[in-house]
Structures are given as C-alpha cells and as structure tokens.
Amino acid sequence: METKTTTKPVTYNRNQMSGNRPARRPFSGRRPLAEKPEFDQKIINVRRVARVVAGGRRFSFSVALVAGDKNGRVGVGIGKAGDTSLAMAKAFNRAKRAMIKVSLTKTKSIPHEVRAKFKAAEVVLRPAQGRGLVAGSALRVVLSLAGIHDVNAKILSRSKDKLNIARATAMALASLKTRK
C-alpha cells in the first residue's frame, strides 16, 4: 500500500531570520520624529568672497543669518568659511551668542515706538494693534523670529545692506523697556 506524503514548500517570513542576517523589525509606517530644534534660523544673505593670491583667486563664503525661538529671543550672526554649510554653522553659533531677550506685551507686540541706527541703516518700529506684522526685508525676518506680531516697521535709510538692517533691528529691540 502506498502512502502519499504531501510536503509543503518551505516559505520564510521576511521578518524571520534567514541565513546569517538578523531579523528586521516589521515596518510600522512611521519614522520616529526628529526633535524640534530650540531655535529657528533664516539666512538673510550669502556672499561669495574672493581673495586674490599669487596662484589666482581663493573663494570663500560669508553667511548672515538670524536665529530666534519665536518667543522673545532673537540674535543676528555672521560666519565665514570655505564651504556654505560651515559658514552657516559658524553664523548660527554667533547668532546664539549674540541672542537678546525682547520685552513684549501680552499680545506679542512691542510696548512703545522705538528707533535705532546701525552704521547707515536706520529703522523705526511702532506698535500697531490688529495690523499684523507690517515690515519688509531683513526687518521682517528678525521680527518674525522674535515672535513679534502687530508691529508697523519702516527702514528710514537708503541702505540696502540686509546685515546692517538686521543689526539695527536687533539694537531697536534691545532698547525696548516695559513698565514695571
């Protein structure tokens, strides 16, 4: 009498151990979220700078950026290096070192009108209830990264230098005073 034996083909689950490779975790559909950085940053200016040497020109990069936590702290920094990513890292570290704390009202506005001048750049900041952030150029970047709303800001000088405008804005914010 003949007996039939049926053998199932061997199948391996792709998550089981196969050969010498360790088993992989099943795909859950989501990657773990990266931690949110403490400060947001925005580049306001990137320049390629050339230095003339005996063999020709040597190029490097100059990066100006603004860093802030959108909760009253903001800083402006500049970094120079042979690569843009290194220059950005240097600028971010300098911006963190130059960070100022801005005294804001409860509505995330400024308490009073203030004006400041840095080199040729002159700026005026005025509180404007319910108007939102009315500003242009590097002025807007500094104010938004500081977390300021309801401000009317104006650049009074003819200077178009974004770094000097950002530094004048930081000086204006540093000179704000609240009533105690």
C-alpha positions, 0 to 999 in steps of 0.5 A: 500500500502506498502512502502519499506524503504531501510536503509543503514548500518551505516559505520564510517570513521576511521578518524571520531570520534567514541565513546569517542576517538578523531579523528586521523589525516589521515596518510600522509606517512611521519614522520616529520624529526628529526633535524640534530644534530650540531655535529657528534660523533664516539666512538673510544673505550669502556672499561669495568672497574672493581673495586674490593670491599669487596662484589666482583667486581663493573663494570663500563664503560669508553667511548672515543669518538670524536665529530666534525661538519665536518667543522673545529671543532673537540674535543676528550672526555672521560666519565665514568659511570655505564651504556654505554649510560651515559658514552657516554653522559658524553664523548660527553659533554667533547668532546664539551668542549674540541672542537678546531677550525682547520685552513684549506685551501680552499680545506679542507686540512691542510696548512703545515706538522705538528707533535705532541706527546701525552704521547707515541703516536706520529703522523705526518700529511702532506698535500697531494693534490688529495690523499684523506684522507690517515690515519688509526685508531683513526687518521682517525676518528678525521680527518674525523670529522674535515672535513679534506680531502687530508691529508697523516697521519702516527702514528710514535709510537708503541702505540696502545692506540686509546685515546692517538692517538686521543689526539695527533691528536687533539694537531697536529691540534691545532698547525696548523697556516695559513698565514695571 
